[in-house]
């Protein structure tokens, strides 16, 4: 596949999104400003059963998100009127349950980390293999489906420490402030709730919320738990809700 950074679209980017050929498929938003790459992806993703809406700019992506709901989104970073990172931020606010993958020529560790911090479920760099892209999208959707199935047992707001967590809305309210939660944050909090009363190992957490190709480590889990403690603990340096179990992992305390 050609690199987006090397070949810009020769046509003017439309202000609104354009729908792909497939109808009644899995709704997918493709944000890509390279006309050649976009044209190929729209056609081939439609053949794989996706109903593709193509947006060639930040503005068009926002309009598409305002107009409809998507199961998945594939985002480029370099766009003519801004950054795909902006789209990711808006997407997480407008549709927190949408599975999101970056597909871009921006492949530095800093870019990858930033994309994942914004709530992306996966990150691919160009050039790429189309079959790999499809498999990654399918894996994202399967994980999102697993989370949705677990949601059935966790309907309505749940009190965790000082925070009121609403898994349906992907939010946590603490100290009068509403925080947006990522897929991973919801997944880890749910796992701790489901395993209440026993320690959850770091490996369990990694296997539950991270894909192997994200190259997570036990340190990844520890840093992630620190972030969650800032949401649910009165004093994150002296946790009472998410407890450390030495040599094992983590467990919800009695006040959770």
Secondary structure as GFF3:
##gff-version 3
##sequence-region A 1 256
A	DSSP	beta_strand	18	19	.	.	.	ID=ss1
A	DSSP	beta_strand	26	31	.	.	.	ID=ss2
A	DSSP	alpha_helix	35	47	.	.	.	ID=ss3
A	DSSP	beta_strand	50	55	.	.	.	ID=ss4
A	DSSP	alpha_helix	58	67	.	.	.	ID=ss5
A	DSSP	beta_strand	72	75	.	.	.	ID=ss6
A	DSSP	beta_strand	78	79	.	.	.	ID=ss7
A	DSSP	beta_strand	82	83	.	.	.	ID=ss8
A	DSSP	alpha_helix	84	94	.	.	.	ID=ss9
A	DSSP	beta_strand	99	104	.	.	.	ID=ss10
A	DSSP	alpha_helix	109	117	.	.	.	ID=ss11
A	DSSP	beta_strand	122	125	.	.	.	ID=ss12
A	DSSP	alpha_helix	130	151	.	.	.	ID=ss13
A	DSSP	beta_strand	158	160	.	.	.	ID=ss14
A	DSSP	beta_strand	163	166	.	.	.	ID=ss15
A	DSSP	beta_strand	171	174	.	.	.	ID=ss16
A	DSSP	beta_strand	177	180	.	.	.	ID=ss17
A	DSSP	alpha_helix	183	194	.	.	.	ID=ss18
A	DSSP	beta_strand	200	201	.	.	.	ID=ss19
A	DSSP	alpha_helix	202	209	.	.	.	ID=ss20
A	DSSP	three_ten_helix	212	214	.	.	.	ID=ss21
A	DSSP	alpha_helix	218	232	.	.	.	ID=ss22
A	DSSP	three_ten_helix	236	238	.	.	.	ID=ss23
A	DSSP	beta_strand	242	245	.	.	.	ID=ss24
A	DSSP	beta_strand	249	252	.	.	.	ID=ss25
###
